[in-house]
Amino acid sequence: MSTGLIILLIVIAAVVVLGAAALSLGRARRGGPSLKRRFGPEYERTVALHGGDTKAAERELTERVERHGDLRERPLDRDDKERYAARWTAVQERFVDSPREAVAEADQLIAELAVVRGYPDAGRYNEQFAALSVHHADHVDGYRQVHLVARAGADGGGSAAGAGTEEMRTALIGARALFDDLTGPGADTGRHRSASGAAGPTAAAGTRSHARSHAPWALHRSRPKES
């Protein structure tokens, strides 16, 4: 191999390495603001979970997007939405007398609903949570809190096992926000939408009725005794 060809190959290799480094640097510079916008409060929580290590948190969030960013949620039909709404109402009503059992049921219900919408299997909570955080970052923390309380109660240990009624109430209300995301107007098959794609009067009325039908009234009744 001639000296000139060797030099040319070295130059090409150097250009490739420098280009990759520049691309990586550019992604790193854009990553912070972009991830903050995408994940909102979940960004700060992830940083905190990594002990303030921003780079480690951003690596995790970037991996979540790479694994689950292309996920497309499956729609719910009207019967499924009504069935899940009724089950959530039952959970809230049970909270009055059995808050810990109600929280455990809420955890299971959201996990099941997420699978129906196309998220990873409920048996892989961490992976399911990561996927949900990519698409429902603003409300996913409620699911995290409900799951922590539910799992701690099932294991019979940990600080969450001794969670008070108010802590469980807060967790359940937070989880309700994600439940609403997963069953809200954007979750349906579009059968009740007009040809233009906008929700018609029937759909709008149904949405208002749905919101009223399982408003968290039970969570604001007299405080239940600790179970």
C-alpha positions as CSV (number, residue, x, y, z in Angstrom):
1,M,0.0,0.0,0.0
2,S,1.4,3.3,-1.0
3,T,2.2,6.1,1.5
4,G,-0.3,8.4,-0.2
5,L,-3.1,5.9,0.2
6,I,-2.3,5.3,3.8
7,I,-2.3,9.1,4.5
8,L,-5.7,9.4,2.7
9,L,-7.2,6.6,4.8
10,I,-5.9,8.3,8.0
11,V,-7.4,11.6,6.9
12,I,-10.8,9.9,6.1
13,A,-10.8,8.1,9.5
14,A,-10.0,11.3,11.3
15,V,-12.9,13.1,9.5
16,V,-15.3,10.3,10.5
17,V,-14.2,10.4,14.1
18,L,-14.4,14.2,14.3
19,G,-17.8,14.1,12.7
20,A,-19.2,11.6,15.1
21,A,-17.8,13.5,18.0
22,A,-19.4,16.7,16.7
23,L,-22.7,14.9,16.3
24,S,-22.6,13.5,19.8
25,L,-21.7,16.9,21.2
26,G,-24.6,18.5,19.4
27,R,-27.0,15.9,20.7
28,A,-25.7,16.4,24.2
29,R,-26.2,20.1,24.0
30,R,-29.8,19.7,22.6
31,G,-30.6,16.8,25.0
32,G,-31.1,18.8,28.1
33,P,-33.7,21.4,26.9
34,S,-35.4,18.9,24.6
35,L,-35.7,16.3,27.4
36,K,-36.9,18.9,29.9
37,R,-39.6,19.9,27.5
38,R,-40.7,16.4,26.7
39,F,-40.7,15.0,30.2
40,G,-41.5,18.1,32.3
41,P,-41.7,17.2,36.0
42,E,-40.6,13.6,35.3
43,Y,-37.2,15.1,34.2
44,E,-36.6,16.6,37.6
45,R,-37.8,13.5,39.4
46,T,-35.4,11.4,37.3
47,V,-32.5,13.7,38.1
48,A,-33.4,13.4,41.8
49,L,-33.5,9.6,41.6
50,H,-30.0,9.7,40.1
51,G,-28.8,11.8,43.1
52,G,-28.6,15.0,41.1
53,D,-26.5,13.4,38.3
54,T,-28.0,15.2,35.3
55,K,-26.0,13.3,32.7
56,A,-27.1,9.9,34.1
57,A,-30.7,11.0,34.2
58,E,-30.6,12.3,30.6
59,R,-29.0,9.0,29.5
60,E,-31.9,7.1,31.1
61,L,-34.6,9.4,29.6
62,T,-32.9,9.3,26.2
63,E,-33.0,5.5,26.4
64,R,-36.7,5.6,27.2
65,V,-37.4,7.7,24.2
66,E,-35.3,5.4,21.9
67,R,-37.1,2.3,23.2
68,H,-40.7,3.6,23.3
69,G,-40.9,6.8,21.3
70,D,-42.4,5.0,18.3
71,L,-45.1,3.3,20.4
72,R,-48.6,3.9,19.0
73,E,-51.4,3.6,21.5
74,R,-54.3,1.3,20.6
75,P,-57.7,2.9,20.8
76,L,-60.4,1.9,23.3
77,D,-64.0,1.3,22.1
78,R,-66.9,2.8,23.9
79,D,-67.7,-0.4,25.8
80,D,-64.2,-0.7,27.1
81,K,-64.1,2.9,28.3
82,E,-67.4,2.5,30.1
83,R,-66.2,-0.7,31.7
84,Y,-62.9,0.8,32.9
85,A,-64.8,3.9,34.2
86,A,-67.1,1.7,36.2
87,R,-64.2,-0.2,37.7
88,W,-62.4,3.0,38.7
89,T,-65.6,4.3,40.3
90,A,-65.7,1.1,42.3
91,V,-62.1,1.6,43.4
92,Q,-62.9,5.1,44.7
93,E,-65.9,3.9,46.5
94,R,-63.9,1.1,48.2
95,F,-61.3,3.6,49.3
96,V,-63.8,4.9,51.9
97,D,-63.7,1.6,53.9
98,S,-60.5,-0.1,52.6
99,P,-58.0,2.5,51.4
100,R,-55.1,0.1,51.1
101,E,-57.0,-2.5,49.1
102,A,-58.4,0.3,46.9
103,V,-54.9,1.6,46.1
104,A,-53.8,-2.0,45.2
105,E,-56.7,-2.3,42.9
106,A,-56.0,1.0,41.3
107,D,-52.4,-0.1,40.7
108,Q,-53.6,-3.3,39.0
109,L,-56.3,-1.5,37.0
110,I,-53.9,1.0,35.5
111,A,-51.4,-1.7,34.7
112,E,-54.1,-3.7,32.9
113,L,-55.4,-0.6,31.1
114,A,-51.9,0.3,29.9
115,V,-51.5,-3.2,28.4
116,V,-54.8,-2.8,26.6
117,R,-53.6,0.5,25.2
118,G,-50.5,-1.1,23.8
119,Y,-47.9,-0.6,26.5
120,P,-45.5,-3.4,27.7
121,D,-46.8,-6.3,29.8
122,A,-47.9,-5.4,33.3
123,G,-45.4,-8.0,34.7
124,R,-42.6,-5.8,33.6
125,Y,-43.5,-2.7,35.6
126,N,-40.3,-0.8,35.1
127,E,-40.5,-1.2,31.3
128,Q,-44.2,-0.3,31.3
129,F,-43.6,2.7,33.5
130,A,-40.8,3.9,31.2
131,A,-43.0,3.7,28.1
132,L,-45.9,5.5,29.9
133,S,-43.4,8.2,30.9
134,V,-42.5,8.9,27.3
135,H,-46.2,9.5,26.3
136,H,-47.8,10.7,29.6
137,A,-44.9,12.3,31.4
138,D,-47.1,14.9,33.2
139,H,-49.2,12.3,35.0
140,V,-47.1,9.2,35.3
141,D,-45.8,9.9,38.8
142,G,-49.3,9.1,40.2
143,Y,-48.9,5.6,38.9
144,R,-45.4,5.4,40.5
145,Q,-46.8,6.4,43.9
146,V,-49.7,4.0,43.8
147,H,-47.5,1.2,42.7
148,L,-45.0,1.9,45.5
149,V,-47.7,1.8,48.1
150,A,-49.4,-1.3,46.6
151,R,-46.1,-3.2,46.4
152,A,-44.9,-2.3,49.8
153,G,-48.3,-3.4,51.3
154,A,-48.0,-6.7,49.4
155,D,-44.5,-7.2,50.6
156,G,-45.4,-6.3,54.2
157,G,-42.5,-4.0,54.6
158,G,-40.9,-0.7,53.8
159,S,-41.9,2.8,54.7
160,A,-44.7,2.9,52.1
161,A,-46.3,-0.1,53.9
162,G,-47.1,2.3,56.7
163,A,-48.5,5.0,54.4
164,G,-51.3,7.0,56.1
165,T,-54.7,7.5,54.6
166,E,-53.9,11.0,53.3
167,E,-50.8,9.7,51.5
168,M,-52.8,6.9,49.9
169,R,-55.5,9.4,49.0
170,T,-53.0,11.7,47.3
171,A,-51.5,8.7,45.5
172,L,-54.9,7.6,44.2
173,I,-55.8,11.1,43.1
174,G,-52.5,11.4,41.2
175,A,-53.0,8.0,39.6
176,R,-56.5,9.1,38.5
177,A,-54.8,11.7,36.2
178,L,-53.0,9.0,34.3
179,F,-56.2,6.9,34.2
180,D,-58.0,9.9,32.6
181,D,-55.2,10.2,30.1
182,L,-55.6,6.6,29.1
183,T,-59.4,6.7,28.9
184,G,-59.9,10.3,27.8
185,P,-61.3,11.7,24.5
186,G,-58.1,10.8,22.6
187,A,-58.4,7.2,23.6
188,D,-61.4,6.2,21.6
189,T,-61.8,4.8,18.1
190,G,-63.3,7.9,16.7
191,R,-66.7,6.3,16.1
192,H,-68.4,9.3,17.8
193,R,-66.5,12.0,15.9
194,S,-67.7,14.0,13.0
195,A,-66.4,13.5,9.4
196,S,-64.1,16.5,9.9
197,G,-62.4,14.7,12.9
198,A,-63.7,17.1,15.5
199,A,-65.8,15.8,18.3
200,G,-69.5,16.3,17.7
201,P,-72.1,17.3,20.3
202,T,-72.7,13.7,21.3
203,A,-69.1,13.1,21.9
204,A,-68.7,16.3,23.8
205,A,-71.7,15.5,26.0
206,G,-70.4,12.0,26.5
207,T,-67.0,13.3,27.6
208,R,-68.6,15.7,30.2
209,S,-70.8,12.9,31.4
210,H,-67.8,10.5,31.7
211,A,-65.9,13.1,33.7
212,R,-68.8,13.6,36.1
213,S,-69.6,9.9,36.4
214,H,-66.3,9.0,38.1
215,A,-65.3,12.3,39.7
216,P,-63.3,11.4,42.9
217,W,-66.3,12.2,45.2
218,A,-65.5,9.2,47.4
219,L,-62.0,10.5,48.1
220,H,-63.5,13.6,49.7
221,R,-65.9,11.9,52.0
222,S,-65.3,11.3,55.7
223,R,-61.8,10.0,56.3
224,P,-61.8,6.2,56.6
225,K,-60.2,4.4,59.4
226,E,-56.7,3.1,58.9
227,S,-56.8,-0.5,57.8
